[in-house]
Amino acid sequence: MGGGQALQIGLTHLDTFAWIGAFSGAGVGRTPPAQAYGGALANATTFNDRARLLYFGAGTEETQFHQGAVAFHAALDSLGVRSVFVASPGTAHEWQTWRRALHDFAPRLFRAP
């Protein structure tokens, strides 16, 4: 449940969080991204100015989360919202997925986009 909560908390509190990482978090489902999370993603320029990193990591074998993260990342890209998606080949909803995601995510923290 951590990836979904990271998105919910981070995206609705951009005054507090500028680096947001969702490991095995799929995004908003059926809600259009521009309407989700209190409208935080509705204006790409404003979001990109406030957020330093919006990161998604998912294992290729955790089908629901992987497909959801890929779709959410693509939807954000079409809106002009800057985000990063990294797939963990051959892993499911498991520690190895999150280890790989953290290994990729951590060096990106506290750096300019």
RAMO-V212843 format. One record per residue. N is the residue number from 0. PSI is psi in whole degrees, -180 to 180 (* if undefined). OMEGA is omega in radians with two decimals (* if undefined). BURIAL is + if it has 16 or more other ideal C-beta (glycine too) atoms within 10 Angstrom, else -. Layout:
BEGIN
{{N;PSI;OMEGA;BURIAL} {N;PSI;OMEGA;BURIAL}}
END
This chain:
BEGIN
{{0;-6;-3.04;-} {1;-38;-3.12;-} {2;-43;3.11;+} {3;-41;3.12;+} {4;-36;3.08;-} {5;-42;3.10;+} {6;-48;-3.10;+} {7;-48;-3.10;+} {8;-49;-3.09;-} {9;-46;-3.06;+} {10;-21;3.10;+} {11;3;3.10;-} {12;55;-3.12;-} {13;-12;3.03;+} {14;-17;-3.12;-} {15;-38;-3.05;-} {16;126;3.09;+} {17;-19;3.10;-} {18;116;-3.05;+} {19;125;3.13;+} {20;125;3.11;+} {21;109;3.11;+} {22;116;-3.07;+} {23;38;3.04;+} {24;128;-2.93;+} {25;-4;-3.11;+} {26;-149;-2.90;+} {27;-1;3.13;+} {28;-118;-3.04;-} {29;-14;-3.13;-} {30;129;3.08;-} {31;136;-3.08;-} {32;-37;-3.12;+} {33;-21;-3.14;+} {34;-13;-3.07;-} {35;164;3.03;+} {36;46;3.09;+} {37;22;3.13;-} {38;14;-3.09;-} {39;-26;-3.07;+} {40;4;-3.04;+} {41;-36;-3.13;+} {42;105;-3.05;-} {43;-41;-3.11;+} {44;-47;3.13;-} {45;-46;3.14;-} {46;-48;-3.10;+} {47;-29;3.08;-} {48;-32;-3.07;-} {49;-41;-3.07;-} {50;133;3.11;+} {51;-31;-3.12;+} {52;128;2.96;+} {53;111;-2.93;+} {54;136;3.06;+} {55;132;3.02;+} {56;136;3.14;+} {57;150;3.08;+} {58;145;-3.12;+} {59;-20;-3.11;-} {60;-2;3.03;-} {61;78;-2.90;+} {62;-51;-3.07;-} {63;-49;-3.11;-} {64;-41;-3.14;+} {65;-51;-3.14;+} {66;-40;3.12;-} {67;-43;3.13;+} {68;-41;3.09;+} {69;-46;-3.13;+} {70;-42;-3.13;-} {71;-44;3.10;+} {72;-44;3.12;+} {73;-41;3.12;-} {74;-41;3.10;+} {75;-42;3.11;+} {76;-42;-3.14;-} {77;-24;3.08;-} {78;-11;-3.08;+} {79;11;3.11;-} {80;125;-3.10;+} {81;126;3.08;-} {82;165;-3.14;+} {83;134;3.02;-} {84;131;3.10;+} {85;126;3.12;+} {86;143;3.06;+} {87;105;-3.06;+} {88;131;3.01;-} {89;6;-3.14;-} {90;157;-3.12;+} {91;-152;3.13;+} {92;81;-2.95;+} {93;169;-3.08;-} {94;-38;-3.11;-} {95;-37;3.07;-} {96;-48;-3.06;+} {97;-32;3.05;+} {98;-47;3.14;-} {99;-42;3.13;+} {100;-45;3.14;+} {101;-40;3.11;-} {102;-36;3.12;-} {103;-37;-3.06;-} {104;-46;-3.00;+} {105;-45;3.14;-} {106;-16;3.14;-} {107;-13;-3.08;-} {108;144;3.02;-} {109;32;3.05;-} {110;159;3.09;-} {111;147;3.14;-} {112;*;*;-}}
END
